[in-house]
Amino acid sequence: MENNTWLNQYTVIDENGAMKIYRIWFHDYSLPSITKVLEDHGFEFYKMV
């Protein structure tokens, strides 16, 4: 899952000088890649017409 993955990182410093770092990870999936992930975890897909 290393492809199509990125990180937004924020550093917040309060009025007392205490620092907190927030890391928010994102990952994009294509239809084939998310289908494989879900099927590997027991989900089934049905085509509806």
VMD Tcl script that draws the C-alpha trace (Angstrom):
set ca {
  {0.00 0.00 0.00}
  {2.91 2.33 -0.46}
  {1.74 3.68 -3.80}
  {-0.83 6.46 -3.86}
  {-0.20 7.17 -0.17}
  {0.67 10.53 1.32}
  {0.90 12.29 4.64}
  {-0.30 15.69 5.84}
  {1.51 16.67 9.02}
  {0.59 19.57 11.27}
  {2.41 20.95 14.30}
  {0.31 22.84 16.85}
  {1.97 24.86 19.60}
  {-0.28 26.21 22.34}
  {0.16 29.39 24.37}
  {2.22 27.50 26.98}
  {4.67 26.20 24.38}
  {3.35 22.62 24.46}
  {3.69 21.04 21.06}
  {1.45 18.42 19.46}
  {2.04 16.81 16.07}
  {-0.88 15.47 14.02}
  {-0.21 13.05 11.17}
  {-3.05 12.33 8.77}
  {-2.41 9.56 6.24}
  {-4.32 9.25 2.98}
  {-4.49 6.43 0.45}
  {-6.22 6.42 -2.93}
  {-7.59 3.20 -4.39}
  {-8.44 2.28 -7.95}
  {-11.48 0.08 -8.52}
  {-9.32 -3.04 -9.06}
  {-7.14 -2.36 -5.99}
  {-10.04 -1.74 -3.57}
  {-11.91 -4.73 -4.99}
  {-8.94 -6.97 -4.19}
  {-8.57 -5.57 -0.66}
  {-12.25 -6.10 0.09}
  {-12.40 -9.58 -1.47}
  {-9.29 -10.59 0.53}
  {-11.29 -9.70 3.66}
  {-14.38 -11.73 2.81}
  {-16.54 -9.26 0.88}
  {-18.39 -10.45 -2.20}
  {-19.33 -8.34 -5.18}
  {-22.42 -8.61 -7.33}
  {-23.01 -6.74 -10.55}
  {-26.40 -5.04 -10.59}
  {-28.04 -4.13 -13.87}
}
mol new
graphics top color blue
foreach p $ca { graphics top sphere $p radius 0.5 }
foreach p [lrange $ca 0 end-1] q [lrange $ca 1 end] { graphics top cylinder $p $q radius 0.2 }
display resetview
